[in-house]
Amino acid sequence: AMTSMPAVVVEDPPELSSRFGESSVPANERISEYFTRLFQFDQMDFQYTYSQMVSLCRCAPDELYKATQIRRKIKGQWARDDPAFVVILMGMISISSLAYCVTFGVHGIFHLLRIVVGSVLIDFLGTGCVMATATSFVANRYLRVQRVMTTEQQVEWLYAFDIHCNGFFPLFVLLWPVQFFLSPFLLQPNSFTAVLLSNTIYAVAFAYYHYITVLGYSVLPFLRDQNCFFYPVALILVMYLIACVFNFNTSRHVLYWYLG
């Protein structure tokens, strides 16, 4: 009886991987260098970063991820090496949070700093670290496709953090500036229209975050079933319907908890 031979995965040697577009710099060093450059403003391309943010806001994130594929071919890595996106977003979050504090009469410098700093360190960076760690773990553990005659690839943690930043920016626009300017209407008591609009803004913000996450992982050719990152949207829809049925105004409760 004939027996089938086991499949053998042949990996390219490191020097070949580096020569043909695979970065030879260890992931930990890239992460360290990335966060070190947060304070090197003269080396950041702010104009290009603004164009990326515009693409995200006009519902064209696929253009952003085309640039990701080009970066992979040129620099051998999926993640940005320019932290300008993070720096600009941190500044926007700080200014918007400060505007909320001033408008809604937050008293005490400590309380004000807690809100502004917490928005940056916890809501953005802290959540980003958790999401990047969780999604990259799921992708590397369960979604990788094993191929022969190719170098084994993994999702870079820094790229997973990039995806979080991309998804967080439209969420920020909706839940910080847009909600701020609509707050006189959104916070009206006993108004079902305000409840409906408030809950819709939150549902769209978080659903779009997950949509951009799916797009970010879909450009990686060594992954499969990336649509699993869109599953939480079902829970978002259920929560949206429940909130509307029970006349729960998300903006009123979030802002009271956030600024109270």
N, C-alpha and C positions, 0 to 999 in steps of 0.2 A: 504494500500500500504506500502511496506517495504521501509525504507530509509537506505542508506548506511552510515556507521559510518565514520567520518573523520579520516584520518591517524594521528597517534600520534607519534611524534619523541621522543624517550626515550634516554636521554643522560646519560653517565656514570658520577658518581660523581667525583669531582676533585681528591680525594685521590686514586680512582681506576685508573684514567687516568694516574696519576703519577707512580703508581705501575707497570703498564703494558706498559711502554715505552713512555709515554707522558710527556714531560718536564713540570714541574710545575713553572719554572721561567718565569715571564712576558716577553713579546717580547721586550719591551722597555729596560728592564734591560739587556737582552742578546745583544742587539745592542750596548748599552753603554759599556758593558764589552768587546765586540768584538773589538771596536775601541780603547779602553784603552790598549788592548794587542798588538796593533801595534808597541809599543816600547819595548815590553818584548821579545827580540830576543832569549833569552835562553830557552823560553818555546815553541818555534816554531819547527815543524818537516819539515825542508827544504828538506830532502831527499825524503820524501813522496810527497811533493809538486812538486818536479822536475819530479817524475814519473807521476803525474797527467798531467803536461804540455806536457810530451812526448806522452801520450795517446791522447791528443787533437790534437797534430801536426801530428800524424800518422793516422789520420782519424778514431780513435776508441773512440769517446766520450762516447759510451755506457758503456765502462768499468768504466769510471769515475762515471757514474750515478748508476752503480751497487753498488759502494762503498757508494753512497748516501743512498741507500735503507738499507744497513747494518748499517750505522750511525743512521738511524732512529730507527732501532730495538734496538740498544745498548744504545744510548744516548737520545732517545726520541725527536729528532729534525732533520729536514731535512738539515739545514744550517751547514756549517763548523763553528767550534768554534775556529779554528786556522787561524789567519790572514796571515800566511806565504805566501799564494798565492798572496795576495794583495801587500805585502811588496816586494816580488821578482819582480812582474810585474811593480810596481812603479820604482824600481831600473833600470830595463831594459828599460823602457820608457825614463827615465832621461838620461841614457847613450846614447841611440840611438838618442835622440833629440839633445844632445850635439855634437854627431858625425856629424849630419846634419849641425849644426851651424858652426862647424869648417871647414867642407869640402866646404860648399857653401859661406864661407867668411862673416858670420854675424858679423857686427861690433857693438861694444858697449856692456858693461856688462849688462846694463839694458835690451837691446833688447834680449840678449842671455838668461837671466834669465826669461824674459817674455815667451819665446818660451818653455824653459825646464819646468818651473813651470806650465805654461798653459797646456802643454801636459799632465801632471799628474793630476792637479786639475780640469781642464775643460774637456779635451778629454776623460780621463778615469774615474775619480771619479765623476765629475759633470754629465757626460752622464749616468754613472752607477746609480746615485741616481734618475735621471729622468726616466730611463728605468725600474728600479726596482719598483718605485712608480706606473708608468703607467701599467706595465704588471701585478703586483700583484693586482691592483685595478680591472682590467678587469677580471682576473681569479676569484677573490673573488666575484665580482658582477654578472658575467654572466656565468661562467663556472663551478661553484660548483654543485655537484650532491647531492640532498637531500635524505638521507637514514634514515630508521627507525632503532632503536635499536643500534645506533652508536653515538659516540661522534662527535659533529660538529667540523670540521676542517677548517682552513683557511691557505692560502699561507702566510708564514712568509716573511716579507719585507727583512730580511737578506738572506733568501734562494733565493728570486728574485734577490738580488744583487750578490749572488753566481753565478747564471745563467749568469748574465751579465759578470762577470769576466771570466767564462769559455768561453763564446763566444768571448770576447774581445781579449783573448790571441792569437788565430790563426789570427785574424784580425790584431793585432799588428805585428805578425811575417811577414805577407805579406806586410803591409803598412809602416813598419819601416825598419827592416833589409833587406828583399828581395828587396823592392823598392830602398833602398839605394845602394845596390851592383849592381842593374840593371840600375841605373839612367844614366850612360853614354850612354846606348842604348835607354832607355825610353825617354830621353829628346832630341833625335835627331830631328831636324826640318824637316818638309816635308817628313816624313816617316810614311806611313800607317801601316807598320808592328809594329812600336813603338806605334802608336795610338791603334792598336788592342790589343797588349800585355798589355799596361797600363790599358785600360778599362777593360780587362779581369781580371786582378789582383784585381782591385777595386770591380768588380761585384762578383767575387768568395769570397772575404773577407767578404763582407756584407751579401751575401747569406748564407755563412757558419755560420755567427753569428746568423742568424735567425733559421737555422737548429738546432744548439745547443740549442737555446732557446726552440724550440719545444720539443727536447729530455728532457730538464730539467723539463718542466711542464708535460710531458707524464708519468713520474714516479710517479706522485701524483695520488693516486687511487681515490681521491674524486673530480677530475676534469673530464670534458668531452670536446670534440671538441678543444683539444689543438692545432690542426693543423692550427687554425686561426692565430697563431703567425707566420706562414710561408707565409701569404698572401702578406706582403710587398715585397717578392721576385719577384712577378709579376711586381711591379713598378720598381724594380731594373733592371729587364730584359728589360723593355721598355726603360728606361734611357740608358742602355748599347747600345741598338740598335740605338737609336737616336744619341748618342755620336759618334758611329762608322760611321754612315751615314754622319754626318756633320764634320768628321775629327777632333773631339774634343779630345785632349790628356789630360786626367784627371790628370796625374802626373805633367805635365808642369804647369797647372793652379793651382793645389793644392799647389805645392811646391813654386810657385811664390807668392801665397797669404799667405802661411804659413811662409815663410822665408823672404819675401820682406819687 
